[in-house]
Amino acid sequence: MELNRRDAGVSTDRPKALVTGAAGYLGRALTNQLVADGVSVLGVSRKAGPELEHHFTWLEADLRDPGLPWDDLLVGVDVVY
């Protein structure tokens, strides 16, 4: 599976979170708070949501896809929401 990522200045010296459903109502609120708290976020959703300025990467993917490369997605991730 080819991953479609859009990076926005993601830093490796910050904690990193993977947020599922990041384009949804709750996911967006959680993502905004994490970024405000200094966490680098990998937001996963079936469709990309609004752009964030810093420390955020969008990944358009369907979590139900059995071919999703979880090992690659979770490299460097400290927490999953």
Legacy VTK file of the C-alpha trace (Angstrom):
# vtk DataFile Version 3.0
C-alpha trace
ASCII
DATASET POLYDATA
POINTS 81 float
0.000 0.000 0.000
1.282 3.457 -0.874
0.940 5.979 1.958
-0.160 9.524 1.177
1.440 11.833 3.777
1.433 15.627 4.035
4.029 16.897 6.520
4.020 20.284 8.222
7.325 20.792 10.003
7.271 17.608 12.104
10.050 17.588 14.676
11.698 14.446 16.043
12.634 15.954 19.424
8.993 16.135 20.609
6.742 13.329 21.835
4.789 11.810 18.941
1.135 10.734 18.890
-0.851 8.894 16.238
-4.490 10.089 16.197
-7.030 7.904 14.403
-10.025 9.722 12.952
-8.097 12.989 13.074
-10.371 14.672 10.503
-13.480 14.031 12.613
-14.973 16.304 15.251
-13.278 14.745 18.298
-10.090 13.825 16.461
-9.664 17.399 15.251
-10.139 18.803 18.767
-7.675 16.283 20.209
-5.143 16.968 17.449
-5.327 20.735 17.950
-4.796 20.334 21.709
-1.875 17.942 21.274
-0.154 20.279 18.813
-0.754 23.214 21.196
0.838 21.123 23.974
3.975 20.564 21.883
3.286 17.039 20.643
4.094 16.020 17.067
0.985 14.383 15.610
0.448 11.854 12.847
-3.233 12.234 11.989
-4.795 9.249 10.243
-8.130 9.508 8.494
-9.883 8.241 5.359
-9.705 11.814 4.060
-7.300 14.577 4.996
-8.653 17.390 7.086
-7.634 21.024 7.450
-3.977 21.957 7.357
-2.172 22.664 10.616
0.888 24.849 10.622
3.464 22.911 12.649
4.275 19.505 14.076
1.591 17.676 12.156
1.460 15.046 9.416
-1.698 13.915 7.609
-1.936 10.332 6.443
-4.907 9.412 4.294
-5.602 5.743 5.026
-8.471 3.424 5.893
-7.687 1.654 9.170
-9.769 -1.321 8.000
-7.273 -1.965 5.184
-5.438 -5.221 6.050
-2.468 -4.010 3.977
-1.865 -0.939 6.160
1.817 -1.050 7.229
1.357 -0.666 10.991
5.021 -1.385 11.708
6.019 1.619 9.581
3.274 3.877 10.965
4.190 3.258 14.588
7.931 3.958 14.293
8.724 6.665 16.842
5.110 6.936 18.053
4.777 7.264 21.833
0.972 7.044 22.110
-2.020 6.133 19.923
-5.463 7.730 20.244
LINES 1 82
81 0 1 2 3 4 5 6 7 8 9 10 11 12 13 14 15 16 17 18 19 20 21 22 23 24 25 26 27 28 29 30 31 32 33 34 35 36 37 38 39 40 41 42 43 44 45 46 47 48 49 50 51 52 53 54 55 56 57 58 59 60 61 62 63 64 65 66 67 68 69 70 71 72 73 74 75 76 77 78 79 80
